Amino acid sequence: AKSDAKEPEAAGAAAAPAPGPVDVSALTVIAKDYKGLLAQPESPKYKGALAQIYVRSAPYGGSDKSSNGNRYDSIPFANGMINAGMSCQLIHYVHDEHDKFFEICKTFDFIIVRCNPGQIKADGGDQGKFDDGMREIRKSGIQVWPSPDVMEFMGAKDALCKVANLNIGLEDTLAYYTPEQFAEGFKKTMKFQPRVIKQNRGSSGEGIWIIKLKSGEYCKTYGEASCEDTDVLDMMEANDNHAEEH
């Protein structure tokens, strides 16, 4: 019988299921290949998976993806685990097979979640349902990095402001919620050192600008001086690296 149900589409011709000690063949294979992935250890200390999301309506599955359907950083992440004696298989979350995905997740010792905010919803899925699934995985004793609750409370860029005055932070890290806050804070920080301006949530370079003073004349201590409206900024957008001057 002919069915109208749409099967998940992979990134071109799909590869075989991700190699490793856990059988993941029940999941839809999205990746075209695993080039660069090291051989999985025969007797891993722990068995892990790296979970990704491929937005089927977006070019390449999203701007954070390589042409093979994996995130640019997925194989380096997995190789780091492999070099430490653990296995790490690359899998994709397809919301059409939610229950199947989480049944397989239960067979791992840890899950590394590399799903950009908004991409599960963009693919037609439910972020809350996914997060609840990962919470249940954690309750069963399986590690989830980062956990949904960490993503909720520390996943936004303003988390950097919370550690600004710690040894790991920078005192000139600010978040702006009004035009007035931006006008005052940005002029002060921009005069101190080059800036990275980001939207509060998102990744893969979208909405991120690297900004320098064209004059190169910065003050020595934070708050000592502020930029004037006549100062010229050299700006580079991090998604496509195009440059602008303002």
Rosetta silent file (secondary structure, phi, psi, omega in degrees, C-alpha in Angstrom):
SEQUENCE: AKSDAKEPEAAGAAAAPAPGPVDVSALTVIAKDYKGLLAQPESPKYKGALAQIYVRSAPYGGSDKSSNGNRYDSIPFANGMINAGMSCQLIHYVHDEHDKFFEICKTFDFIIVRCNPGQIKADGGDQGKFDDGMREIRKSGIQVWPSPDVMEFMGAKDALCKVANLNIGLEDTLAYYTPEQFAEGFKKTMKFQPRVIKQNRGSSGEGIWIIKLKSGEYCKTYGEASCEDTDVLDMMEANDNHAEEH
SCORE:     score description
SCORE:     0.000 S_00000001
   1 L     0.000  143.150 -179.314    0.000    0.000    0.000 S_00000001
   2 L   -81.969  134.929 -179.083    1.236    3.477   -0.797 S_00000001
   3 L  -113.010  144.735  177.374    1.888    5.689    2.206 S_00000001
   4 L   -93.098   -2.931 -178.706    1.856    9.494    2.360 S_00000001
   5 L   -66.232  135.690 -178.740    4.084    9.539    5.444 S_00000001
   6 L   -89.828  121.670  177.518    7.323   11.392    4.824 S_00000001
   7 L   -77.481  146.494  176.427   10.454    9.493    5.755 S_00000001
   8 L   -57.480  135.338 -179.203   13.303   11.465    7.374 S_00000001
   9 L   -99.192  129.139  179.296   15.717   12.683    4.721 S_00000001
  10 L   -86.566  176.927 -179.331   19.424   12.302    5.345 S_00000001
  11 L   -80.865   76.599 -176.571   22.230   14.542    4.103 S_00000001
  12 L    78.010 -151.326  179.654   22.443   12.908    0.680 S_00000001
  13 L   -69.062  120.830 -174.792   23.358    9.217    0.547 S_00000001
  14 L   -75.079  151.360  175.661   23.478    8.025    4.145 S_00000001
  15 L   -81.785 -176.389  172.193   26.399    6.142    5.612 S_00000001
  16 L   -72.609  164.118  175.607   26.122    2.946    7.634 S_00000001
  17 L   -53.404  151.014 -177.310   24.989    3.271   11.275 S_00000001
  18 L   -54.912  126.310 -178.540   27.591    4.900   13.506 S_00000001
  19 L   -67.736  146.646  178.439   30.317    2.360   14.301 S_00000001
  20 L   154.112 -179.789 -173.922   30.789    1.341   17.908 S_00000001
  21 L   -74.261  -18.342 -179.253   29.863   -1.145   20.621 S_00000001
  22 L   -99.423  133.426  178.446   26.172   -0.143   20.818 S_00000001
  23 L   -76.481  109.699 -179.868   23.797   -1.242   18.066 S_00000001
  24 L  -112.869   19.131 -174.856   22.182    1.960   16.770 S_00000001
  25 L   -66.882  -14.981  178.868   20.910    0.489   13.502 S_00000001
  26 L   -75.086  -15.328 -178.971   17.277    1.074   14.542 S_00000001
  27 L   -90.170  148.877  173.939   17.812    4.844   14.174 S_00000001
  28 L   -62.906  130.261  178.576   17.622    6.741   10.910 S_00000001
  29 L   -88.006  118.499 -178.873   21.140    7.373    9.638 S_00000001
  30 L   -96.324  -41.437 -174.252   21.528   11.043    8.730 S_00000001
  31 L   -65.086  143.468  174.922   25.295   11.368    8.278 S_00000001
  32 L   -80.746  -31.659  179.697   26.840   10.766    4.860 S_00000001
  33 L  -163.028  173.713  178.393   30.131    9.679    6.396 S_00000001
  34 L  -125.956   39.239 -177.175   32.291    9.713    9.506 S_00000001
  35 L   -57.749  132.096 -179.676   35.538   10.867    7.902 S_00000001
  36 L    94.434  -13.064 -179.526   38.161   11.694   10.495 S_00000001
  37 L   -76.175  128.771  179.270   36.540    9.617   13.241 S_00000001
  38 L   -69.851  160.726  176.614   39.048    7.395   15.030 S_00000001
  39 L   -65.842  137.836  179.132   38.423    3.675   15.467 S_00000001
  40 L   -71.164  143.326  179.312   36.320    2.942   18.538 S_00000001
  41 L   -64.517  145.232 -178.583   38.167    1.093   21.332 S_00000001
  42 L   -68.005  -36.502  178.704   37.485   -2.637   21.488 S_00000001
  43 L  -128.516   78.027 -175.085   36.910   -2.554   25.251 S_00000001
  44 L   -67.094  146.080  174.913   35.863    1.018   26.097 S_00000001
  45 L   -61.776  -42.073  176.766   35.958    2.286   29.664 S_00000001
  46 L  -141.880  151.809  179.006   32.537    3.825   29.022 S_00000001
  47 E  -104.769  121.079 -175.828   30.153    3.741   26.067 S_00000001
  48 E  -126.875  165.542  175.758   28.994    7.147   24.891 S_00000001
  49 E  -136.273  150.045  173.355   26.998    8.861   22.184 S_00000001
  50 E  -113.499  114.679 -174.666   27.003   12.348   20.742 S_00000001
  51 E   -94.353  130.039 -179.401   23.452   13.445   19.889 S_00000001
  52 E  -124.892  169.277  175.237   22.868   15.931   17.058 S_00000001
  53 E  -130.590  131.196  179.653   19.852   17.420   15.289 S_00000001
  54 L  -111.391  116.063 -179.490   19.567   17.793   11.514 S_00000001
  55 L   -81.189  106.649 -170.851   17.026   20.411   10.363 S_00000001
  56 L   -67.812  -18.934  179.763   15.594   18.778    7.258 S_00000001
  57 L   -92.394   -4.804 -175.999   14.210   22.024    5.865 S_00000001
  58 L  -104.278  146.596  175.543   17.523   23.922    6.179 S_00000001
  59 H   -55.774  130.823  179.962   20.499   23.827    3.793 S_00000001
  60 H    62.561    6.645 -179.391   23.004   21.222    5.057 S_00000001
  61 H    86.761   10.254 -177.425   20.733   20.642    8.048 S_00000001
  62 L   125.668  153.559 -174.436   21.631   23.970    9.656 S_00000001
  63 L   -70.881   -9.012  177.254   24.513   26.427    9.519 S_00000001
  64 L   -91.419    3.998 -174.812   26.411   24.484   12.190 S_00000001
  65 E  -104.100  148.041  168.319   26.652   21.397    9.948 S_00000001
  66 L   -82.537  173.454 -177.716   29.267   20.215    7.517 S_00000001
  67 L   -67.699  -11.913  178.938   28.152   18.805    4.179 S_00000001
  68 L   -89.187    1.737  176.970   28.228   15.302    5.686 S_00000001
  69 L    91.972   -7.782  176.201   25.362   16.117    8.080 S_00000001
  70 L   -94.683  153.258  171.076   27.479   16.203   11.244 S_00000001
  71 E   -61.456  152.287  179.573   28.264   19.320   13.241 S_00000001
  72 L   -57.443  -33.703 -174.526   31.684   20.746   12.470 S_00000001
  73 L   -99.001    3.000 -174.423   32.873   19.924   15.988 S_00000001
  74 H   -65.295  -47.029 -177.404   31.209   16.510   16.423 S_00000001
  75 H   -68.563  -40.703  172.803   34.095   14.342   15.245 S_00000001
  76 H   -58.608  -40.161  176.217   36.715   16.271   17.292 S_00000001
  77 H   -58.882  -51.304 -177.546   34.460   15.832   20.353 S_00000001
  78 H   -61.796  -40.979  179.890   34.099   12.108   19.684 S_00000001
  79 H   -64.069  -33.919  176.078   37.823   11.683   19.027 S_00000001
  80 H   -61.808  -41.058  177.366   38.600   13.301   22.371 S_00000001
  81 H   -66.292  -43.869 -178.937   36.482   10.667   24.093 S_00000001
  82 H   -61.982  -42.487  178.891   38.056    7.870   22.039 S_00000001
  83 H   -63.699  -22.642  178.212   41.563    9.094   22.890 S_00000001
  84 L   -91.003    7.517  176.220   40.565    8.890   26.564 S_00000001
  85 L    91.376    8.264  178.273   39.624    5.226   26.163 S_00000001
  86 L  -107.095  156.839  172.346   35.875    5.681   25.758 S_00000001
  87 E   -91.083  153.674  178.465   33.680    4.967   22.758 S_00000001
  88 E  -152.027  108.345 -177.662   31.593    7.769   21.268 S_00000001
  89 E  -101.068  139.728 -179.180   29.076    7.136   18.486 S_00000001
  90 E   -89.193  121.476  178.587   27.476    9.928   16.446 S_00000001
  91 E  -130.312  159.204  178.407   23.686    9.738   16.341 S_00000001
  92 E  -117.858  138.540  173.866   20.923   12.112   15.234 S_00000001
  93 E   -84.452  120.796  174.425   17.669   12.872   17.018 S_00000001
  94 L  -116.794  116.397 -170.221   14.726   12.572   14.619 S_00000001
  95 H   -61.774  -23.019  179.156   11.530   13.578   16.391 S_00000001
  96 H   -64.621  -21.894 -179.190    9.477   11.099   14.341 S_00000001
  97 H  -122.824   43.947 -176.222   11.256    8.299   16.219 S_00000001
  98 H   -53.465  -54.099 -175.661   11.442    9.921   19.660 S_00000001
  99 H   -62.191  -41.396  179.867   10.674    6.800   21.714 S_00000001
 100 H   -63.339  -41.774  179.934   13.095    4.642   19.735 S_00000001
 101 H   -58.933  -47.118 -175.729   15.850    7.238   20.138 S_00000001
 102 H   -75.770  -24.903  172.725   15.535    7.341   23.907 S_00000001
 103 H   -64.674  -40.260  178.264   15.364    3.558   24.226 S_00000001
 104 H   -71.009  -35.746  177.468   18.744    3.409   22.502 S_00000001
 105 H   -58.294  -30.890 -178.990   20.080    6.235   24.674 S_00000001
 106 L   -66.317  -15.317 -178.183   19.425    4.014   27.699 S_00000001
 107 L   -91.597   -0.919  177.580   22.093    1.596   26.462 S_00000001
 108 L   -99.103  164.361  174.773   24.896    4.187   26.714 S_00000001
 109 L   -91.511  -24.938  177.924   26.839    5.332   29.778 S_00000001
 110 E  -153.286  153.357  177.084   26.827    8.986   28.722 S_00000001
 111 E  -127.091  125.488  171.437   25.226   11.274   26.151 S_00000001
 112 E   -97.753  118.689 -176.492   26.851   14.460   24.825 S_00000001
 113 E   -95.611  117.438  179.942   24.063   16.730   23.580 S_00000001
 114 E  -125.225   60.592  179.997   25.071   18.962   20.659 S_00000001
 115 L  -113.976  113.874 -178.093   21.680   20.286   19.523 S_00000001
 116 L   -61.308  141.904  176.564   21.569   24.017   18.859 S_00000001
 117 L   -54.986  130.858  177.338   18.772   25.946   20.575 S_00000001
 118 L    93.617  -16.920 -174.669   15.768   26.206   18.267 S_00000001
 119 H   -77.653  -32.058  176.219   16.824   23.493   15.823 S_00000001
 120 H   -63.758  -44.453  177.035   14.638   20.717   17.246 S_00000001
 121 H   -64.195  -40.307 -179.828   11.609   22.990   16.902 S_00000001
 122 H   -62.675  -27.277  178.726   12.752   24.081   13.427 S_00000001
 123 L   -87.709    1.217  178.074   12.737   20.426   12.376 S_00000001
 124 L    99.244    3.283 -178.855    9.163   20.020   13.619 S_00000001
 125 L   -92.794 -174.351 -176.821    9.972   18.516   17.005 S_00000001
 126 L  -120.819  110.075 -178.330    9.242   19.550   20.583 S_00000001
 127 H   -59.492  -40.571 -179.922   12.217   20.853   22.593 S_00000001
 128 H   -62.209  -40.469  178.535   10.376   20.307   25.871 S_00000001
 129 H   -64.777  -42.106  176.889    9.673   16.676   25.001 S_00000001
 130 H   -62.408  -46.849 -179.192   13.338   16.143   24.114 S_00000001
 131 H   -61.406  -41.971  178.734   14.483   17.811   27.338 S_00000001
 132 H   -63.056  -36.613  176.874   12.114   15.688   29.430 S_00000001
 133 H   -62.342  -42.183  179.134   13.516   12.597   27.733 S_00000001
 134 H   -69.618  -32.781  175.934   17.049   13.615   28.669 S_00000001
 135 H   -62.639  -41.066  178.220   15.957   14.330   32.248 S_00000001
 136 H   -65.631  -36.719  176.411   14.658   10.761   32.495 S_00000001
 137 H   -61.041  -43.413  178.978   17.958    9.490   31.105 S_00000001
 138 H   -63.688  -41.419 -179.738   19.803   11.365   33.868 S_00000001
 139 H   -61.485  -27.322 -179.863   17.475    9.972   36.536 S_00000001
 140 L   -79.690   -2.801  177.766   18.430    6.476   35.393 S_00000001
 141 L    99.476    3.330  178.201   22.078    7.216   36.229 S_00000001
 142 L   -90.155  133.754 -178.961   23.325    7.968   32.703 S_00000001
 143 E   -73.543  138.656  176.279   25.356   11.143   32.356 S_00000001
 144 E  -128.809  120.575 -177.387   23.984   13.866   30.048 S_00000001
 145 E  -124.903  120.460  -12.341   26.275   16.763   29.091 S_00000001
 146 L   -79.284  155.183  177.880   24.969   19.422   29.185 S_00000001
 147 L   -73.477  157.972  178.465   21.790   18.559   31.030 S_00000001
 148 H   -56.600  -35.493 -178.296   18.569   20.364   30.000 S_00000001
 149 H   -71.904  -35.464  174.805   18.553   22.311   33.264 S_00000001
 150 H   -64.453  -41.999  178.314   22.121   23.520   32.774 S_00000001
 151 H   -62.145  -38.927 -178.321   21.166   24.618   29.250 S_00000001
 152 H   -66.886  -42.434 -172.963   18.122   26.459   30.576 S_00000001
 153 H   -96.222  -23.128 -177.449   19.947   28.363   33.302 S_00000001
 154 H  -125.782    3.583 -175.657   23.478   28.644   31.895 S_00000001
 155 L   -79.659  -18.565  179.255   23.020   28.132   28.148 S_00000001
 156 L   -83.526  156.926 -175.865   22.445   31.792   27.335 S_00000001
 157 L   -64.565  -25.178 -178.422   25.351   34.142   26.795 S_00000001
 158 L   -68.983   -6.162  172.635   24.422   36.238   29.838 S_00000001
 159 H   -60.696  -28.685  179.002   25.747   33.327   31.930 S_00000001
 160 H   -64.050  -28.734  178.528   29.158   34.898   31.261 S_00000001
 161 H   -68.654  -29.396 -177.858   28.051   37.929   33.264 S_00000001
 162 H   -71.053  -20.512  179.958   27.451   35.715   36.289 S_00000001
 163 L  -112.876   12.421 -174.013   31.125   34.715   36.348 S_00000001
 164 L   -58.105  -35.454 -176.023   32.532   38.088   35.256 S_00000001
 165 L   -98.877    9.139  173.850   34.125   38.799   38.637 S_00000001
 166 L   -90.248  171.108 -179.629   35.482   35.292   39.194 S_00000001
 167 L   -61.377  -27.952 -178.397   38.996   34.203   38.223 S_00000001
 168 L   -87.484   -2.838 -175.266   37.592   32.567   35.077 S_00000001
 169 L  -106.837 -179.743  175.747   35.684   35.694   34.012 S_00000001
 170 L  -125.436  129.866 -173.308   36.337   39.149   32.580 S_00000001
 171 L   -64.234  -22.415 -177.663   35.164   42.212   34.462 S_00000001
 172 L   -95.675   28.119  175.113   34.125   43.990   31.264 S_00000001
 173 L   -92.171  119.424 -175.964   31.549   41.328   30.330 S_00000001
 174 L  -130.362  155.953  171.302   28.113   42.945   30.112 S_00000001
 175 L  -118.006  140.254 -176.600   24.611   42.083   28.941 S_00000001
 176 L  -117.383  129.619 -179.358   22.412   44.729   27.359 S_00000001
 177 L  -119.618   -7.256  176.696   18.621   44.706   27.546 S_00000001
 178 L  -138.451  156.348  175.843   17.817   48.279   26.496 S_00000001
 179 H   -57.757  -34.540 -179.079   19.275   50.689   23.913 S_00000001
 180 H   -67.178  -42.536  177.302   20.336   52.951   26.757 S_00000001
 181 H   -62.083  -40.784 -179.290   22.286   50.165   28.481 S_00000001
 182 H   -65.405  -44.086 -177.849   23.972   49.297   25.209 S_00000001
 183 H   -60.210  -42.753 -178.247   24.937   52.913   24.453 S_00000001
 184 H   -76.036  -49.643 -174.158   26.572   53.385   27.840 S_00000001
 185 H   -70.144  -41.551 -176.701   28.121   49.959   28.359 S_00000001
 186 H   -65.835  -41.103 -179.619   29.382   49.330   24.845 S_00000001
 187 H   -62.567  -35.425 -179.841   31.223   52.652   24.584 S_00000001
 188 H   -72.687  -46.083 -177.859   32.998   51.927   27.858 S_00000001
 189 H   -71.189  -35.597 -178.177   33.974   48.326   27.041 S_00000001
 190 H   -65.514  -31.815  179.769   34.892   49.142   23.437 S_00000001
 191 H   -74.197  -19.217 -176.308   37.410   51.725   24.608 S_00000001
 192 H   -85.174  -46.864 -179.700   39.061   49.119   26.853 S_00000001
 193 L  -165.765  163.998  179.377   39.728   46.246   24.419 S_00000001
 194 L   -53.411  149.999 -172.848   38.353   44.543   21.267 S_00000001
 195 E  -117.004  153.166  164.048   34.855   43.143   21.699 S_00000001
 196 E  -117.173  116.139 -179.613   32.840   40.077   20.772 S_00000001
 197 E  -103.739  126.659 -177.613   29.167   41.031   20.585 S_00000001
 198 L  -130.129  152.159  166.900   26.678   38.145   20.641 S_00000001
 199 L   -72.505  161.001 -170.056   22.965   37.639   20.730 S_00000001
 200 L   -67.096  -36.415  177.048   21.870   36.021   23.988 S_00000001
 201 L  -130.904  154.874 -178.259   21.143   32.583   22.522 S_00000001
 202 L   126.358  171.908 -176.047   22.275   30.866   19.360 S_00000001
 203 L  -156.018 -169.405  175.876   25.442   29.433   17.963 S_00000001
 204 L    57.930   27.254  173.719   27.532   28.713   14.847 S_00000001
 205 L    89.961   -7.726 -176.662   28.461   32.373   14.382 S_00000001
 206 L   -72.019  127.169  178.710   24.965   33.723   13.781 S_00000001
 207 L    73.757   21.016 -178.964   24.539   37.199   15.241 S_00000001
 208 L  -114.314  129.413  179.661   28.150   37.376   16.417 S_00000001
 209 E  -124.371  135.036  173.355   30.403   40.351   15.626 S_00000001
 210 E  -102.336  120.674 -168.255   34.121   40.772   16.345 S_00000001
 211 E  -126.788  134.637  177.134   34.790   44.489   16.745 S_00000001
 212 E  -131.591  154.154  171.815   37.981   46.544   17.022 S_00000001
 213 E   -75.453  129.043  179.981   38.757   50.240   17.135 S_00000001
 214 L   -61.156  -33.415 -179.053   40.216   51.270   13.795 S_00000001
 215 L   -73.246  -23.868 -176.268   42.606   53.608   15.594 S_00000001
 216 L    71.770   12.762 -176.280   43.827   50.831   17.904 S_00000001
 217 L   -97.530   98.809 -179.359   43.856   53.354   20.746 S_00000001
 218 L  -108.631  153.722  176.175   42.520   51.615   23.864 S_00000001
 219 L   -80.460  162.176 -173.326   42.633   52.789   27.478 S_00000001
 220 L   -82.327  -30.948 -178.969   44.757   50.863   29.986 S_00000001
 221 L  -126.688  146.990 -178.221   42.116   50.157   32.630 S_00000001
 222 L   -64.769  128.065  178.303   38.426   49.329   32.309 S_00000001
 223 L    91.817   -4.722 -179.254   36.215   52.354   32.853 S_00000001
 224 L   -66.748  -33.649 -178.582   39.034   54.866   32.471 S_00000001
 225 L  -153.505  168.371  177.788   37.487   56.253   29.271 S_00000001
 226 L  -130.523  156.326  176.788   34.656   55.702   26.802 S_00000001
 227 L   -68.340  155.033  171.871   34.436   55.845   23.021 S_00000001
 228 L  -100.259  162.303  179.126   33.139   58.910   21.246 S_00000001
 229 L   -64.614  -17.420 -179.299   30.548   58.820   18.465 S_00000001
 230 L   -85.694  -10.383  179.042   33.324   59.807   16.061 S_00000001
 231 L   -67.367  140.532 -178.092   35.392   56.653   16.737 S_00000001
 232 L  -100.323  135.065 -178.041   35.448   54.240   13.779 S_00000001
 233 E  -107.873  132.912  168.547   34.814   50.522   14.314 S_00000001
 234 E   -94.707  121.566 -173.195   36.242   47.653   12.268 S_00000001
 235 E  -124.858  138.682  174.504   33.673   44.859   12.402 S_00000001
 236 E  -129.367  127.794  178.899   33.695   41.244   11.195 S_00000001
 237 E   -83.910  129.417 -167.952   30.607   39.023   11.236 S_00000001
 238 L   -78.528  -12.666 -178.431   31.547   35.549   12.483 S_00000001
 239 L   -78.240  -45.843 -179.807   29.137   33.498   10.369 S_00000001
 240 L  -121.262    3.780  174.890   30.499   34.423    6.924 S_00000001
 241 L    65.089   20.950  177.324   33.492   36.579    7.995 S_00000001
 242 L   -77.001  149.645 -174.961   32.371   39.601    5.992 S_00000001
 243 E  -108.808  146.406  175.211   33.805   42.926    7.194 S_00000001
 244 E  -138.466  157.052  177.080   32.123   46.277    7.756 S_00000001
 245 E  -127.151  129.675 -177.899   33.307   49.672    8.966 S_00000001
 246 L  -137.538    0.000    0.000   31.092   51.988   11.002 S_00000001
